[in-house]
Amino acid sequence: MKKGNTKITAGMLIFTSLYLLVFPVLILFLSGDWLWLEGWIFSIWLLVLCETIIIFLYRNDPELLAERYKRPGTGNQKGWDKYVVYALVVLFLLWIIIIPVDAKRFGWSPLFPLWLKILGVAVLLLSSFLFFRSYKDNTYLSPLVRIQTERKQRVVSSGVYGFVRHPMYLGAILMFVGAPLLLGSCYGLLAGFALTILLMARIWGEEAMLSRDLEFFRTDRSKYPRSA
């Protein structure tokens, strides 16, 4: 493996894989039905997406994989963003919890028709495409709002960034919509809306930082019209 910002060990990768299993187990456990079909579909989608990205980065872009392991508060991350990251983690956990509790265990939401659940699957497929291409096309895709001076960060405008300024955020927003549609949770949609608002606020702060600190982001916008 190439030398990156952090040494990625086999133990770290194994721990990550085990950590990812927590979410499917939590979803199915809270649903009260280990045979919940929609829960299994979403769980498999989530695991396949995350493991595919990790394997791809390990083989093709180990420096970005190392960047993804950076902890909040490190690497000259903007101070305000540390609190945004913590808020996103808390809201995401609440989102994961409320969906199975609502849709399956207590049935607070009305039953969603089949076509709406199929629409949810389609939205999730689009979400996974945007997630994967974000990592493939942007080697500077940090989990922290910061300028990666040690990696000589530059503007990216190729691939999916040629038509979407923040494809990973868009992929996340689509996930926040697609999963509740598939699983049948109105409360999941509401929690997803809260996450979307927080992501939009983060985008605003990130855009301000990039415009101020990243060369060519602002002064040569005509050359990079849709970069992020």
C-alpha positions in Angstrom: 0.0 0.0 0.0 1.3 3.5 -0.8 2.2 5.8 1.9 -0.6 8.2 2.9 -1.6 10.5 5.7 -2.3 7.5 8.0 -1.1 4.0 8.0 -4.1 1.8 7.1 -3.6 -1.6 8.8 -5.5 -4.8 8.3 -6.9 -4.4 11.8 -8.4 -1.1 10.9 -10.1 -2.5 7.8 -11.4 -5.5 9.8 -12.7 -3.3 12.5 -14.4 -1.1 9.9 -16.1 -4.1 8.3 -17.4 -5.3 11.7 -18.5 -1.8 12.6 -20.6 -1.6 9.4 -22.4 -4.8 10.4 -23.8 -2.9 13.4 -26.2 -1.0 11.2 -28.0 -4.0 9.6 -28.2 -5.8 12.9 -29.6 -2.7 14.6 -32.2 -2.1 11.9 -33.4 -5.7 11.9 -33.3 -5.9 15.7 -35.3 -2.7 16.2 -37.8 -3.8 13.6 -38.7 -6.9 15.7 -38.7 -9.0 12.5 -35.4 -10.6 11.4 -37.1 -11.7 8.2 -38.1 -8.1 7.2 -37.6 -8.1 3.4 -37.2 -4.4 3.0 -34.8 -4.2 5.9 -32.7 -6.9 4.3 -32.7 -5.1 1.0 -31.5 -1.8 2.5 -29.0 -3.6 4.7 -27.4 -5.4 1.8 -27.4 -2.2 -0.3 -25.6 -0.4 2.5 -23.0 -3.1 3.1 -22.2 -3.7 -0.5 -21.8 0.0 -1.2 -19.5 0.7 1.8 -17.4 -2.4 1.3 -17.1 -1.8 -2.5 -15.8 1.8 -1.8 -13.4 0.6 0.8 -11.9 -2.1 -1.4 -11.8 0.2 -4.4 -9.9 2.9 -2.4 -7.5 0.3 -0.8 -6.5 -0.9 -4.3 -6.7 2.4 -6.3 -6.4 5.4 -4.0 -4.9 4.5 -0.6 -4.2 8.1 0.2 -7.9 9.0 0.0 -8.7 5.9 2.2 -6.2 7.2 4.8 -7.9 10.7 4.5 -11.3 9.1 5.2 -9.9 7.8 8.5 -9.1 11.3 9.8 -10.8 12.1 13.1 -12.8 15.3 13.8 -10.6 18.1 15.1 -7.5 17.0 13.2 -5.8 18.1 10.0 -6.6 21.8 10.2 -10.3 21.1 10.1 -12.4 24.2 10.4 -13.5 24.5 14.1 -17.2 24.8 13.3 -17.2 21.7 11.2 -16.2 19.5 14.1 -19.5 20.2 15.7 -21.4 19.7 12.4 -19.7 16.3 12.1 -20.8 15.3 15.6 -24.4 16.5 14.8 -24.5 14.6 11.6 -23.4 11.4 13.4 -26.1 11.8 16.1 -28.8 12.6 13.5 -27.8 9.7 11.3 -28.0 7.3 14.3 -31.5 8.7 15.1 -32.5 8.2 11.5 -31.3 4.6 11.5 -33.2 4.0 14.7 -36.5 5.7 14.0 -37.1 4.0 10.6 -37.4 0.4 11.8 -39.2 1.4 15.0 -41.7 3.4 12.9 -42.1 1.3 9.8 -42.1 -2.2 11.4 -42.2 -2.5 15.1 -45.0 0.0 15.9 -46.3 0.8 12.4 -46.8 4.5 13.1 -46.7 5.3 9.3 -49.4 4.0 6.9 -48.4 1.2 4.7 -46.5 2.4 1.6 -47.7 1.1 -1.8 -45.4 -1.2 -3.7 -44.6 1.4 -6.4 -43.4 3.8 -3.8 -41.0 1.2 -2.4 -39.8 0.4 -5.9 -39.2 4.1 -6.3 -37.1 4.0 -3.1 -34.9 1.3 -4.6 -34.4 3.3 -7.8 -33.4 6.4 -5.7 -31.0 4.3 -3.7 -29.4 3.0 -6.9 -28.8 6.5 -8.1 -27.5 7.4 -4.6 -24.9 4.5 -4.8 -23.8 5.7 -8.2 -23.1 9.2 -7.0 -21.4 7.9 -3.9 -19.0 5.6 -5.8 -18.2 8.2 -8.5 -17.5 10.8 -5.9 -14.8 8.7 -4.5 -13.5 7.6 -7.9 -13.4 11.1 -9.3 -12.2 13.2 -6.4 -9.1 12.0 -4.5 -9.5 14.9 -2.1 -12.9 13.8 -0.8 -12.2 14.4 2.9 -14.7 13.7 5.6 -13.6 17.0 7.2 -14.0 20.5 5.9 -10.3 21.5 5.5 -7.8 22.4 2.8 -5.4 19.5 2.3 -2.2 21.5 1.8 0.0 18.4 2.5 -1.6 16.7 -0.6 -1.5 19.8 -2.7 -5.3 19.9 -3.0 -6.6 21.3 -6.3 -10.0 22.0 -7.9 -11.7 18.9 -9.3 -14.1 19.3 -12.3 -13.9 16.0 -14.1 -16.2 13.0 -14.0 -19.4 13.4 -12.0 -18.1 16.7 -10.8 -18.6 18.0 -14.3 -22.4 18.3 -13.7 -22.8 18.2 -9.9 -20.9 20.4 -7.5 -21.3 18.2 -4.5 -22.2 14.7 -5.7 -21.5 12.9 -2.4 -23.8 15.2 -0.6 -26.4 14.7 -3.3 -25.9 10.9 -2.9 -26.5 11.2 0.8 -29.7 13.3 0.4 -31.0 10.7 -2.1 -30.3 8.0 0.5 -32.2 9.9 3.1 -35.2 9.9 0.8 -34.8 6.4 -0.8 -34.4 4.4 2.3 -37.5 5.7 4.1 -39.5 5.1 0.9 -38.3 1.5 0.6 -38.8 0.8 4.3 -42.0 2.7 4.6 -41.3 5.4 7.2 -42.8 8.9 7.2 -40.7 9.7 10.3 -37.6 8.5 8.5 -38.4 11.1 5.8 -38.7 13.8 8.4 -35.4 12.8 10.0 -33.8 12.7 6.5 -35.1 16.2 5.9 -33.3 17.4 9.1 -30.1 15.7 7.9 -30.5 17.4 4.5 -30.8 20.9 6.1 -27.7 20.2 8.1 -25.8 19.1 5.0 -26.9 22.2 3.1 -25.6 24.4 6.0 -22.3 22.5 5.8 -22.1 23.0 2.0 -22.5 26.7 2.6 -19.6 26.8 5.0 -17.5 24.5 2.8 -18.1 26.7 -0.2 -17.0 29.8 1.7 -13.8 28.1 2.8 -13.0 26.8 -0.8 -13.7 30.3 -2.3 -11.4 31.9 0.3 -8.6 29.3 0.6 -8.4 27.0 -2.5 -6.5 28.3 -5.5 -8.6 28.7 -8.7 -11.9 27.9 -7.0 -12.9 31.5 -7.1 -10.5 33.3 -9.4 -10.9 30.8 -12.3 -14.5 29.7 -11.9 -15.0 29.8 -15.7 -12.4 27.0 -16.1 -13.9 25.0 -13.3 -17.7 25.9 -13.4 -19.0 23.0 -11.3 -16.0 21.8 -9.2 -16.2 21.0 -5.5 
